[in-house]
């Protein structure tokens, strides 16, 4: 059971109750002016392999080998749009 409160500090995370992220799909076709994920991918993460070609949708096969522990709360596709 996850014993976190929504009122606690987030320690740099968007949501304090999330223990991990899983991004089998990243990127997006839309160009929303409020998109924090696109901003992050095209600035701080622009030199990473995943975002070297921008924020175009892509399948990240390495994510399918991810392992998570019992009781973790996983944020799925926080860096992409699955539509």
PDB file with SEQRES, HELIX, SHEET and CRYST1 records, atoms N, CA, C and O in Angstrom:
SEQRES   1 A   83  UNK UNK UNK UNK UNK UNK UNK UNK UNK UNK UNK UNK UNK          
SEQRES   2 A   83  UNK UNK UNK UNK UNK UNK UNK UNK UNK UNK UNK UNK UNK          
SEQRES   3 A   83  UNK UNK UNK UNK UNK UNK UNK UNK UNK UNK UNK UNK UNK          
SEQRES   4 A   83  UNK UNK UNK UNK UNK UNK UNK UNK UNK UNK UNK UNK UNK          
SEQRES   5 A   83  UNK UNK UNK UNK UNK UNK UNK UNK UNK UNK UNK UNK UNK          
SEQRES   6 A   83  UNK UNK UNK UNK UNK UNK UNK UNK UNK UNK UNK UNK UNK          
SEQRES   7 A   83  UNK UNK UNK UNK UNK                                          
HELIX    1 AA1 UNK A   36  UNK A   42  1                                   7    
HELIX    2 AA2 UNK A   61  UNK A   65  5                                   5    
SHEET    1 AA1 2 UNK A  20  UNK A  22  0                                        
SHEET    2 AA1 2 UNK A  74  UNK A  76  1                                        
CRYST1    1.000    1.000    1.000  90.00  90.00  90.00 P 1           1          
ATOM      1  N   UNK A   1       0.838  -1.189   0.000  1.00  0.00           N  
ATOM      2  CA  UNK A   1       0.000   0.000   0.000  1.00  0.00           C  
ATOM      3  C   UNK A   1       0.882   1.251   0.000  1.00  0.00           C  
ATOM      4  O   UNK A   1       1.855   1.325   0.750  1.00  0.00           O  
ATOM      5  N   UNK A   2       0.554   2.201  -0.811  1.00  0.00           N  
ATOM      6  CA  UNK A   2       1.321   3.438  -0.898  1.00  0.00           C  
ATOM      7  C   UNK A   2       0.824   4.382   0.184  1.00  0.00           C  
ATOM      8  O   UNK A   2      -0.363   4.704   0.235  1.00  0.00           O  
ATOM      9  N   UNK A   3       1.717   4.822   1.040  1.00  0.00           N  
ATOM     10  CA  UNK A   3       1.335   5.670   2.154  1.00  0.00           C  
ATOM     11  C   UNK A   3       1.847   7.087   1.951  1.00  0.00           C  
ATOM     12  O   UNK A   3       2.645   7.584   2.745  1.00  0.00           O  
ATOM     13  N   UNK A   4       1.399   7.722   0.915  1.00  0.00           N  
ATOM     14  CA  UNK A   4       1.790   9.091   0.616  1.00  0.00           C  
ATOM     15  C   UNK A   4       0.578  10.003   0.758  1.00  0.00           C  
ATOM     16  O   UNK A   4      -0.564   9.561   0.634  1.00  0.00           O  
ATOM     17  N   UNK A   5       0.833  11.242   1.013  1.00  0.00           N  
ATOM     18  CA  UNK A   5      -0.236  12.233   1.089  1.00  0.00           C  
ATOM     19  C   UNK A   5      -0.109  13.191  -0.078  1.00  0.00           C  
ATOM     20  O   UNK A   5       1.003  13.541  -0.473  1.00  0.00           O  
ATOM     21  N   UNK A   6      -1.205  13.612  -0.625  1.00  0.00           N  
ATOM     22  CA  UNK A   6      -1.173  14.576  -1.710  1.00  0.00           C  
ATOM     23  C   UNK A   6      -0.686  15.938  -1.230  1.00  0.00           C  
ATOM     24  O   UNK A   6      -0.364  16.795  -2.052  1.00  0.00           O  
ATOM     25  N   UNK A   7      -0.624  16.153   0.064  1.00  0.00           N  
ATOM     26  CA  UNK A   7      -0.201  17.431   0.605  1.00  0.00           C  
ATOM     27  C   UNK A   7       1.301  17.505   0.883  1.00  0.00           C  
ATOM     28  O   UNK A   7       1.800  18.582   1.210  1.00  0.00           O  
ATOM     29  N   UNK A   8       2.032  16.405   0.765  1.00  0.00           N  
ATOM     30  CA  UNK A   8       3.473  16.405   1.021  1.00  0.00           C  
ATOM     31  C   UNK A   8       4.214  17.097  -0.107  1.00  0.00           C  
ATOM     32  O   UNK A   8       3.682  17.254  -1.206  1.00  0.00           O  
ATOM     33  N   UNK A   9       5.448  17.512   0.167  1.00  0.00           N  
ATOM     34  CA  UNK A   9       6.294  18.092  -0.883  1.00  0.00           C  
ATOM     35  C   UNK A   9       6.530  17.058  -1.970  1.00  0.00           C  
ATOM     36  O   UNK A   9       6.571  15.859  -1.693  1.00  0.00           O  
ATOM     37  N   UNK A  10       6.684  17.514  -3.197  1.00  0.00           N  
ATOM     38  CA  UNK A  10       6.848  16.594  -4.316  1.00  0.00           C  
ATOM     39  C   UNK A  10       8.303  16.253  -4.623  1.00  0.00           C  
ATOM     40  O   UNK A  10       8.553  15.372  -5.446  1.00  0.00           O  
ATOM     41  N   UNK A  11       9.253  16.904  -4.003  1.00  0.00           N  
ATOM     42  CA  UNK A  11      10.678  16.619  -4.227  1.00  0.00           C  
ATOM     43  C   UNK A  11      11.050  16.613  -5.702  1.00  0.00           C  
ATOM     44  O   UNK A  11      11.790  15.737  -6.150  1.00  0.00           O  
ATOM     45  N   UNK A  12      10.543  17.582  -6.462  1.00  0.00           N  
ATOM     46  CA  UNK A  12      10.892  17.696  -7.866  1.00  0.00           C  
ATOM     47  C   UNK A  12      10.042  16.855  -8.794  1.00  0.00           C  
ATOM     48  O   UNK A  12      10.200  16.944 -10.012  1.00  0.00           O  
ATOM     49  N   UNK A  13       9.148  16.044  -8.261  1.00  0.00           N  
ATOM     50  CA  UNK A  13       8.268  15.228  -9.097  1.00  0.00           C  
ATOM     51  C   UNK A  13       6.961  15.965  -9.335  1.00  0.00           C  
ATOM     52  O   UNK A  13       6.552  16.811  -8.540  1.00  0.00           O  
ATOM     53  N   UNK A  14       6.318  15.632 -10.437  1.00  0.00           N  
ATOM     54  CA  UNK A  14       5.035  16.254 -10.727  1.00  0.00           C  
ATOM     55  C   UNK A  14       3.992  15.830  -9.694  1.00  0.00           C  
ATOM     56  O   UNK A  14       3.228  16.659  -9.200  1.00  0.00           O  
ATOM     57  N   UNK A  15       3.966  14.555  -9.375  1.00  0.00           N  
ATOM     58  CA  UNK A  15       3.028  14.017  -8.393  1.00  0.00           C  
ATOM     59  C   UNK A  15       3.823  13.244  -7.357  1.00  0.00           C  
ATOM     60  O   UNK A  15       4.626  12.382  -7.716  1.00  0.00           O  
ATOM     61  N   UNK A  16       3.619  13.532  -6.089  1.00  0.00           N  
ATOM     62  CA  UNK A  16       4.421  12.879  -5.065  1.00  0.00           C  
ATOM     63  C   UNK A  16       4.070  11.411  -4.862  1.00  0.00           C  
ATOM     64  O   UNK A  16       4.857  10.684  -4.255  1.00  0.00           O  
ATOM     65  N   UNK A  17       2.928  10.950  -5.340  1.00  0.00           N  
ATOM     66  CA  UNK A  17       2.556   9.556  -5.140  1.00  0.00           C  
ATOM     67  C   UNK A  17       3.095   8.635  -6.235  1.00  0.00           C  
ATOM     68  O   UNK A  17       3.041   7.414  -6.095  1.00  0.00           O  
ATOM     69  N   UNK A  18       3.614   9.207  -7.322  1.00  0.00           N  
ATOM     70  CA  UNK A  18       4.171   8.414  -8.422  1.00  0.00           C  
ATOM     71  C   UNK A  18       5.576   7.959  -8.042  1.00  0.00           C  
ATOM     72  O   UNK A  18       6.411   8.773  -7.648  1.00  0.00           O  
ATOM     73  N   UNK A  19       5.835   6.656  -8.160  1.00  0.00           N  
ATOM     74  CA  UNK A  19       7.144   6.125  -7.799  1.00  0.00           C  
ATOM     75  C   UNK A  19       8.032   5.872  -9.014  1.00  0.00           C  
ATOM     76  O   UNK A  19       9.249   5.754  -8.871  1.00  0.00           O  
ATOM     77  N   UNK A  20       7.443   5.788 -10.212  1.00  0.00           N  
ATOM     78  CA  UNK A  20       8.225   5.546 -11.426  1.00  0.00           C  
ATOM     79  C   UNK A  20       7.410   5.964 -12.642  1.00  0.00           C  
ATOM     80  O   UNK A  20       6.198   6.159 -12.558  1.00  0.00           O  
ATOM     81  N   UNK A  21       8.088   6.096 -13.765  1.00  0.00           N  
ATOM     82  CA  UNK A  21       7.390   6.368 -15.024  1.00  0.00           C  
ATOM     83  C   UNK A  21       7.707   5.256 -16.010  1.00  0.00           C  
ATOM     84  O   UNK A  21       8.743   4.598 -15.913  1.00  0.00           O  
ATOM     85  N   UNK A  22       6.809   5.057 -16.950  1.00  0.00           N  
ATOM     86  CA  UNK A  22       6.990   4.043 -17.987  1.00  0.00           C  
ATOM     87  C   UNK A  22       6.510   4.665 -19.283  1.00  0.00           C  
ATOM     88  O   UNK A  22       5.330   4.985 -19.422  1.00  0.00           O  
ATOM     89  N   UNK A  23       7.420   4.837 -20.236  1.00  0.00           N  
ATOM     90  CA  UNK A  23       7.114   5.531 -21.490  1.00  0.00           C  
ATOM     91  C   UNK A  23       7.354   4.635 -22.707  1.00  0.00           C  
ATOM     92  O   UNK A  23       8.333   4.823 -23.429  1.00  0.00           O  
ATOM     93  N   UNK A  24       6.461   3.657 -22.941  1.00  0.00           N  
ATOM     94  CA  UNK A  24       6.622   2.829 -24.132  1.00  0.00           C  
ATOM     95  C   UNK A  24       6.420   3.641 -25.413  1.00  0.00           C  
ATOM     96  O   UNK A  24       6.932   3.285 -26.474  1.00  0.00           O  
ATOM     97  N   UNK A  25       5.680   4.717 -25.297  1.00  0.00           N  
ATOM     98  CA  UNK A  25       5.465   5.642 -26.403  1.00  0.00           C  
ATOM     99  C   UNK A  25       5.849   7.031 -25.910  1.00  0.00           C  
ATOM    100  O   UNK A  25       5.420   7.455 -24.837  1.00  0.00           O  
ATOM    101  N   UNK A  26       6.644   7.728 -26.682  1.00  0.00           N  
ATOM    102  CA  UNK A  26       6.964   9.113 -26.329  1.00  0.00           C  
ATOM    103  C   UNK A  26       6.743   9.985 -27.556  1.00  0.00           C  
ATOM    104  O   UNK A  26       6.749   9.508 -28.691  1.00  0.00           O  
ATOM    105  N   UNK A  27       6.549  11.265 -27.302  1.00  0.00           N  
ATOM    106  CA  UNK A  27       6.310  12.199 -28.396  1.00  0.00           C  
ATOM    107  C   UNK A  27       4.835  12.407 -28.649  1.00  0.00           C  
ATOM    108  O   UNK A  27       3.982  11.740 -28.065  1.00  0.00           O  
ATOM    109  N   UNK A  28       4.554  13.347 -29.531  1.00  0.00           N  
ATOM    110  CA  UNK A  28       3.172  13.724 -29.786  1.00  0.00           C  
ATOM    111  C   UNK A  28       3.068  14.439 -31.142  1.00  0.00           C  
ATOM    112  O   UNK A  28       3.999  15.117 -31.577  1.00  0.00           O  
ATOM    113  N   UNK A  29       1.923  14.271 -31.790  1.00  0.00           N  
ATOM    114  CA  UNK A  29       1.672  14.931 -33.078  1.00  0.00           C  
ATOM    115  C   UNK A  29       1.111  16.338 -32.925  1.00  0.00           C  
ATOM    116  O   UNK A  29       1.174  17.140 -33.856  1.00  0.00           O  
ATOM    117  N   UNK A  30       0.564  16.637 -31.756  1.00  0.00           N  
ATOM    118  CA  UNK A  30      -0.047  17.942 -31.529  1.00  0.00           C  
ATOM    119  C   UNK A  30       1.031  18.932 -31.109  1.00  0.00           C  
ATOM    120  O   UNK A  30       2.097  18.527 -30.644  1.00  0.00           O  
ATOM    121  N   UNK A  31       0.777  20.170 -31.262  1.00  0.00           N  
ATOM    122  CA  UNK A  31       1.759  21.190 -30.909  1.00  0.00           C  
ATOM    123  C   UNK A  31       1.130  22.162 -29.907  1.00  0.00           C  
ATOM    124  O   UNK A  31       1.067  23.368 -30.147  1.00  0.00           O  
ATOM    125  N   UNK A  32       0.667  21.613 -28.784  1.00  0.00           N  
ATOM    126  CA  UNK A  32       0.002  22.429 -27.770  1.00  0.00           C  
ATOM    127  C   UNK A  32       1.001  23.406 -27.149  1.00  0.00           C  
ATOM    128  O   UNK A  32       2.113  23.018 -26.793  1.00  0.00           O  
ATOM    129  N   UNK A  33       0.609  24.652 -27.021  1.00  0.00           N  
ATOM    130  CA  UNK A  33       1.524  25.660 -26.490  1.00  0.00           C  
ATOM    131  C   UNK A  33       1.753  25.518 -24.987  1.00  0.00           C  
ATOM    132  O   UNK A  33       2.649  26.173 -24.455  1.00  0.00           O  
ATOM    133  N   UNK A  34       0.996  24.707 -24.295  1.00  0.00           N  
ATOM    134  CA  UNK A  34       1.142  24.505 -22.852  1.00  0.00           C  
ATOM    135  C   UNK A  34       1.824  23.176 -22.506  1.00  0.00           C  
ATOM    136  O   UNK A  34       1.878  22.809 -21.332  1.00  0.00           O  
ATOM    137  N   UNK A  35       2.335  22.463 -23.480  1.00  0.00           N  
ATOM    138  CA  UNK A  35       2.873  21.117 -23.263  1.00  0.00           C  
ATOM    139  C   UNK A  35       4.230  21.140 -22.555  1.00  0.00           C  
ATOM    140  O   UNK A  35       5.240  21.534 -23.139  1.00  0.00           O  
ATOM    141  N   UNK A  36       4.237  20.717 -21.301  1.00  0.00           N  
ATOM    142  CA  UNK A  36       5.482  20.680 -20.536  1.00  0.00           C  
ATOM    143  C   UNK A  36       6.402  19.573 -21.038  1.00  0.00           C  
ATOM    144  O   UNK A  36       7.623  19.716 -20.970  1.00  0.00           O  
ATOM    145  N   UNK A  37       5.841  18.469 -21.544  1.00  0.00           N  
ATOM    146  CA  UNK A  37       6.657  17.347 -22.022  1.00  0.00           C  
ATOM    147  C   UNK A  37       7.444  17.749 -23.279  1.00  0.00           C  
ATOM    148  O   UNK A  37       8.629  17.435 -23.393  1.00  0.00           O  
ATOM    149  N   UNK A  38       6.794  18.434 -24.210  1.00  0.00           N  
ATOM    150  CA  UNK A  38       7.485  18.903 -25.414  1.00  0.00           C  
ATOM    151  C   UNK A  38       8.595  19.883 -25.037  1.00  0.00           C  
ATOM    152  O   UNK A  38       9.706  19.804 -25.562  1.00  0.00           O  
ATOM    153  N   UNK A  39       8.288  20.801 -24.130  1.00  0.00           N  
ATOM    154  CA  UNK A  39       9.303  21.762 -23.684  1.00  0.00           C  
ATOM    155  C   UNK A  39      10.514  21.047 -23.084  1.00  0.00           C  
ATOM    156  O   UNK A  39      11.654  21.398 -23.387  1.00  0.00           O  
ATOM    157  N   UNK A  40      10.273  20.057 -22.245  1.00  0.00           N  
ATOM    158  CA  UNK A  40      11.360  19.310 -21.620  1.00  0.00           C  
ATOM    159  C   UNK A  40      12.166  18.539 -22.664  1.00  0.00           C  
ATOM    160  O   UNK A  40      13.396  18.542 -22.626  1.00  0.00           O  
ATOM    161  N   UNK A  41      11.477  17.884 -23.590  1.00  0.00           N  
ATOM    162  CA  UNK A  41      12.143  17.089 -24.623  1.00  0.00           C  
ATOM    163  C   UNK A  41      12.976  17.942 -25.571  1.00  0.00           C  
ATOM    164  O   UNK A  41      14.013  17.495 -26.061  1.00  0.00           O  
ATOM    165  N   UNK A  42      12.529  19.166 -25.830  1.00  0.00           N  
ATOM    166  CA  UNK A  42      13.247  20.014 -26.794  1.00  0.00           C  
ATOM    167  C   UNK A  42      14.246  20.964 -26.130  1.00  0.00           C  
ATOM    168  O   UNK A  42      14.902  21.751 -26.813  1.00  0.00           O  
ATOM    169  N   UNK A  43      14.363  20.894 -24.815  1.00  0.00           N  
ATOM    170  CA  UNK A  43      15.366  21.719 -24.119  1.00  0.00           C  
ATOM    171  C   UNK A  43      16.324  20.813 -23.349  1.00  0.00           C  
ATOM    172  O   UNK A  43      17.363  20.427 -23.885  1.00  0.00           O  
ATOM    173  N   UNK A  44      16.002  20.471 -22.125  1.00  0.00           N  
ATOM    174  CA  UNK A  44      16.900  19.686 -21.273  1.00  0.00           C  
ATOM    175  C   UNK A  44      17.226  18.306 -21.828  1.00  0.00           C  
ATOM    176  O   UNK A  44      18.336  17.812 -21.627  1.00  0.00           O  
ATOM    177  N   UNK A  45      16.289  17.678 -22.520  1.00  0.00           N  
ATOM    178  CA  UNK A  45      16.488  16.313 -23.008  1.00  0.00           C  
ATOM    179  C   UNK A  45      16.832  16.234 -24.492  1.00  0.00           C  
ATOM    180  O   UNK A  45      16.887  15.138 -25.050  1.00  0.00           O  
ATOM    181  N   UNK A  46      17.064  17.372 -25.139  1.00  0.00           N  
ATOM    182  CA  UNK A  46      17.262  17.378 -26.593  1.00  0.00           C  
ATOM    183  C   UNK A  46      18.485  16.594 -27.047  1.00  0.00           C  
ATOM    184  O   UNK A  46      18.530  16.149 -28.194  1.00  0.00           O  
ATOM    185  N   UNK A  47      19.467  16.415 -26.188  1.00  0.00           N  
ATOM    186  CA  UNK A  47      20.661  15.648 -26.558  1.00  0.00           C  
ATOM    187  C   UNK A  47      20.563  14.165 -26.213  1.00  0.00           C  
ATOM    188  O   UNK A  47      21.488  13.399 -26.482  1.00  0.00           O  
ATOM    189  N   UNK A  48      19.450  13.765 -25.624  1.00  0.00           N  
ATOM    190  CA  UNK A  48      19.263  12.346 -25.319  1.00  0.00           C  
ATOM    191  C   UNK A  48      18.885  11.605 -26.599  1.00  0.00           C  
ATOM    192  O   UNK A  48      18.344  12.197 -27.532  1.00  0.00           O  
ATOM    193  N   UNK A  49      19.172  10.327 -26.634  1.00  0.00           N  
ATOM    194  CA  UNK A  49      18.871   9.517 -27.823  1.00  0.00           C  
ATOM    195  C   UNK A  49      17.376   9.564 -28.160  1.00  0.00           C  
ATOM    196  O   UNK A  49      16.998   9.670 -29.327  1.00  0.00           O  
ATOM    197  N   UNK A  50      16.552   9.487 -27.148  1.00  0.00           N  
ATOM    198  CA  UNK A  50      15.106   9.424 -27.361  1.00  0.00           C  
ATOM    199  C   UNK A  50      14.541  10.671 -28.030  1.00  0.00           C  
ATOM    200  O   UNK A  50      13.599  10.572 -28.816  1.00  0.00           O  
ATOM    201  N   UNK A  51      15.098  11.842 -27.732  1.00  0.00           N  
ATOM    202  CA  UNK A  51      14.551  13.090 -28.257  1.00  0.00           C  
ATOM    203  C   UNK A  51      15.500  13.818 -29.198  1.00  0.00           C  
ATOM    204  O   UNK A  51      15.333  15.013 -29.439  1.00  0.00           O  
ATOM    205  N   UNK A  52      16.481  13.122 -29.725  1.00  0.00           N  
ATOM    206  CA  UNK A  52      17.455  13.759 -30.625  1.00  0.00           C  
ATOM    207  C   UNK A  52      16.812  14.250 -31.922  1.00  0.00           C  
ATOM    208  O   UNK A  52      17.358  15.133 -32.583  1.00  0.00           O  
ATOM    209  N   UNK A  53      15.662  13.688 -32.293  1.00  0.00           N  
ATOM    210  CA  UNK A  53      14.952  14.109 -33.506  1.00  0.00           C  
ATOM    211  C   UNK A  53      13.695  14.901 -33.155  1.00  0.00           C  
ATOM    212  O   UNK A  53      12.763  14.989 -33.954  1.00  0.00           O  
ATOM    213  N   UNK A  54      13.681  15.469 -31.968  1.00  0.00           N  
ATOM    214  CA  UNK A  54      12.532  16.254 -31.555  1.00  0.00           C  
ATOM    215  C   UNK A  54      11.518  15.434 -30.785  1.00  0.00           C  
ATOM    216  O   UNK A  54      11.863  14.434 -30.155  1.00  0.00           O  
ATOM    217  N   UNK A  55      10.285  15.854 -30.836  1.00  0.00           N  
ATOM    218  CA  UNK A  55       9.223  15.246 -30.045  1.00  0.00           C  
ATOM    219  C   UNK A  55       8.248  14.454 -30.916  1.00  0.00           C  
ATOM    220  O   UNK A  55       7.051  14.401 -30.636  1.00  0.00           O  
ATOM    221  N   UNK A  56       8.776  13.844 -31.971  1.00  0.00           N  
ATOM    222  CA  UNK A  56       7.942  13.020 -32.848  1.00  0.00           C  
ATOM    223  C   UNK A  56       7.572  11.724 -32.131  1.00  0.00           C  
ATOM    224  O   UNK A  56       8.401  11.166 -31.413  1.00  0.00           O  
ATOM    225  N   UNK A  57       6.344  11.234 -32.312  1.00  0.00           N  
ATOM    226  CA  UNK A  57       5.940   9.993 -31.658  1.00  0.00           C  
ATOM    227  C   UNK A  57       6.854   8.831 -32.046  1.00  0.00           C  
ATOM    228  O   UNK A  57       7.212   8.660 -33.212  1.00  0.00           O  
ATOM    229  N   UNK A  58       7.218   8.041 -31.042  1.00  0.00           N  
ATOM    230  CA  UNK A  58       8.054   6.875 -31.303  1.00  0.00           C  
ATOM    231  C   UNK A  58       7.787   5.790 -30.276  1.00  0.00           C  
ATOM    232  O   UNK A  58       7.380   6.069 -29.148  1.00  0.00           O  
ATOM    233  N   UNK A  59       8.019   4.555 -30.677  1.00  0.00           N  
ATOM    234  CA  UNK A  59       7.882   3.398 -29.808  1.00  0.00           C  
ATOM    235  C   UNK A  59       9.240   3.156 -29.163  1.00  0.00           C  
ATOM    236  O   UNK A  59      10.252   3.077 -29.859  1.00  0.00           O  
ATOM    237  N   UNK A  60       9.266   3.040 -27.854  1.00  0.00           N  
ATOM    238  CA  UNK A  60      10.507   2.846 -27.116  1.00  0.00           C  
ATOM    239  C   UNK A  60      10.562   1.403 -26.609  1.00  0.00           C  
ATOM    240  O   UNK A  60      10.131   1.108 -25.495  1.00  0.00           O  
ATOM    241  N   UNK A  61      11.094   0.522 -27.437  1.00  0.00           N  
ATOM    242  CA  UNK A  61      11.082  -0.904 -27.136  1.00  0.00           C  
ATOM    243  C   UNK A  61      11.825  -1.268 -25.860  1.00  0.00           C  
ATOM    244  O   UNK A  61      11.484  -2.257 -25.212  1.00  0.00           O  
ATOM    245  N   UNK A  62      12.830  -0.489 -25.487  1.00  0.00           N  
ATOM    246  CA  UNK A  62      13.566  -0.793 -24.251  1.00  0.00           C  
ATOM    247  C   UNK A  62      12.668  -0.699 -23.018  1.00  0.00           C  
ATOM    248  O   UNK A  62      12.925  -1.357 -22.010  1.00  0.00           O  
ATOM    249  N   UNK A  63      11.633   0.103 -23.096  1.00  0.00           N  
ATOM    250  CA  UNK A  63      10.718   0.247 -21.962  1.00  0.00           C  
ATOM    251  C   UNK A  63       9.986  -1.055 -21.635  1.00  0.00           C  
ATOM    252  O   UNK A  63       9.558  -1.253 -20.498  1.00  0.00           O  
ATOM    253  N   UNK A  64       9.839  -1.941 -22.621  1.00  0.00           N  
ATOM    254  CA  UNK A  64       9.129  -3.197 -22.386  1.00  0.00           C  
ATOM    255  C   UNK A  64       9.924  -4.162 -21.515  1.00  0.00           C  
ATOM    256  O   UNK A  64       9.389  -5.175 -21.067  1.00  0.00           O  
ATOM    257  N   UNK A  65      11.190  -3.858 -21.275  1.00  0.00           N  
ATOM    258  CA  UNK A  65      12.014  -4.683 -20.400  1.00  0.00           C  
ATOM    259  C   UNK A  65      12.069  -4.127 -18.975  1.00  0.00           C  
ATOM    260  O   UNK A  65      12.760  -4.683 -18.121  1.00  0.00           O  
ATOM    261  N   UNK A  66      11.357  -3.049 -18.718  1.00  0.00           N  
ATOM    262  CA  UNK A  66      11.360  -2.425 -17.390  1.00  0.00           C  
ATOM    263  C   UNK A  66      10.725  -3.348 -16.357  1.00  0.00           C  
ATOM    264  O   UNK A  66       9.777  -4.077 -16.646  1.00  0.00           O  
ATOM    265  N   UNK A  67      11.266  -3.298 -15.163  1.00  0.00           N  
ATOM    266  CA  UNK A  67      10.735  -4.066 -14.035  1.00  0.00           C  
ATOM    267  C   UNK A  67      10.327  -3.072 -12.949  1.00  0.00           C  
ATOM    268  O   UNK A  67      11.019  -2.085 -12.702  1.00  0.00           O  
ATOM    269  N   UNK A  68       9.208  -3.346 -12.315  1.00  0.00           N  
ATOM    270  CA  UNK A  68       8.721  -2.494 -11.244  1.00  0.00           C  
ATOM    271  C   UNK A  68       8.413  -3.344 -10.037  1.00  0.00           C  
ATOM    272  O   UNK A  68       8.064  -4.519 -10.151  1.00  0.00           O  
ATOM    273  N   UNK A  69       8.545  -2.732  -8.881  1.00  0.00           N  
ATOM    274  CA  UNK A  69       8.287  -3.449  -7.642  1.00  0.00           C  
ATOM    275  C   UNK A  69       6.819  -3.443  -7.259  1.00  0.00           C  
ATOM    276  O   UNK A  69       6.032  -2.621  -7.727  1.00  0.00           O  
ATOM    277  N   UNK A  70       6.478  -4.379  -6.399  1.00  0.00           N  
ATOM    278  CA  UNK A  70       5.112  -4.481  -5.901  1.00  0.00           C  
ATOM    279  C   UNK A  70       4.744  -3.202  -5.150  1.00  0.00           C  
ATOM    280  O   UNK A  70       5.524  -2.710  -4.334  1.00  0.00           O  
ATOM    281  N   UNK A  71       3.581  -2.678  -5.421  1.00  0.00           N  
ATOM    282  CA  UNK A  71       3.094  -1.503  -4.723  1.00  0.00           C  
ATOM    283  C   UNK A  71       3.503  -0.175  -5.337  1.00  0.00           C  
ATOM    284  O   UNK A  71       3.115   0.883  -4.840  1.00  0.00           O  
ATOM    285  N   UNK A  72       4.285  -0.216  -6.415  1.00  0.00           N  
ATOM    286  CA  UNK A  72       4.680   1.042  -7.049  1.00  0.00           C  
ATOM    287  C   UNK A  72       3.502   1.621  -7.822  1.00  0.00           C  
ATOM    288  O   UNK A  72       2.662   0.887  -8.342  1.00  0.00           O  
ATOM    289  N   UNK A  73       3.456   2.939  -7.890  1.00  0.00           N  
ATOM    290  CA  UNK A  73       2.447   3.630  -8.678  1.00  0.00           C  
ATOM    291  C   UNK A  73       3.154   4.197  -9.901  1.00  0.00           C  
ATOM    292  O   UNK A  73       3.969   5.112  -9.783  1.00  0.00           O  
ATOM    293  N   UNK A  74       2.845   3.658 -11.069  1.00  0.00           N  
ATOM    294  CA  UNK A  74       3.553   3.962 -12.307  1.00  0.00           C  
ATOM    295  C   UNK A  74       2.761   4.967 -13.137  1.00  0.00           C  
ATOM    296  O   UNK A  74       1.573   4.770 -13.392  1.00  0.00           O  
ATOM    297  N   UNK A  75       3.417   6.034 -13.552  1.00  0.00           N  
ATOM    298  CA  UNK A  75       2.832   7.032 -14.450  1.00  0.00           C  
ATOM    299  C   UNK A  75       3.169   6.569 -15.871  1.00  0.00           C  
ATOM    300  O   UNK A  75       4.334   6.580 -16.270  1.00  0.00           O  
ATOM    301  N   UNK A  76       2.160   6.167 -16.623  1.00  0.00           N  
ATOM    302  CA  UNK A  76       2.349   5.603 -17.965  1.00  0.00           C  
ATOM    303  C   UNK A  76       2.254   6.711 -19.015  1.00  0.00           C  
ATOM    304  O   UNK A  76       1.300   7.489 -19.034  1.00  0.00           O  
ATOM    305  N   UNK A  77       3.254   6.766 -19.878  1.00  0.00           N  
ATOM    306  CA  UNK A  77       3.320   7.705 -20.995  1.00  0.00           C  
ATOM    307  C   UNK A  77       3.181   9.157 -20.567  1.00  0.00           C  
ATOM    308  O   UNK A  77       2.388   9.906 -21.137  1.00  0.00           O  
ATOM    309  N   UNK A  78       3.949   9.550 -19.568  1.00  0.00           N  
ATOM    310  CA  UNK A  78       3.933  10.950 -19.163  1.00  0.00           C  
ATOM    311  C   UNK A  78       4.641  11.839 -20.176  1.00  0.00           C  
ATOM    312  O   UNK A  78       4.491  13.060 -20.139  1.00  0.00           O  
ATOM    313  N   UNK A  79       5.409  11.243 -21.075  1.00  0.00           N  
ATOM    314  CA  UNK A  79       6.137  12.007 -22.094  1.00  0.00           C  
ATOM    315  C   UNK A  79       5.614  11.710 -23.497  1.00  0.00           C  
ATOM    316  O   UNK A  79       6.361  11.803 -24.471  1.00  0.00           O  
ATOM    317  N   UNK A  80       4.338  11.354 -23.601  1.00  0.00           N  
ATOM    318  CA  UNK A  80       3.798  11.066 -24.917  1.00  0.00           C  
ATOM    319  C   UNK A  80       2.285  11.023 -24.947  1.00  0.00           C  
ATOM    320  O   UNK A  80       1.624  11.022 -23.908  1.00  0.00           O  
ATOM    321  N   UNK A  81       1.754  10.987 -26.143  1.00  0.00           N  
ATOM    322  CA  UNK A  81       0.324  10.919 -26.376  1.00  0.00           C  
ATOM    323  C   UNK A  81       0.050   9.619 -27.112  1.00  0.00           C  
ATOM    324  O   UNK A  81       0.620   9.368 -28.174  1.00  0.00           O  
ATOM    325  N   UNK A  82      -0.803   8.812 -26.560  1.00  0.00           N  
ATOM    326  CA  UNK A  82      -1.074   7.492 -27.134  1.00  0.00           C  
ATOM    327  C   UNK A  82      -2.194   7.507 -28.176  1.00  0.00           C  
ATOM    328  O   UNK A  82      -2.592   6.451 -28.668  1.00  0.00           O  
ATOM    329  N   UNK A  83      -2.704   8.689 -28.515  1.00  0.00           N  
ATOM    330  CA  UNK A  83      -3.759   8.767 -29.537  1.00  0.00           C  
ATOM    331  C   UNK A  83      -3.190   8.835 -30.926  1.00  0.00           C  
ATOM    332  O   UNK A  83      -3.941   8.905 -31.898  1.00  0.00           O  
TER     333      UNK A  83                                                      
END                                                                             
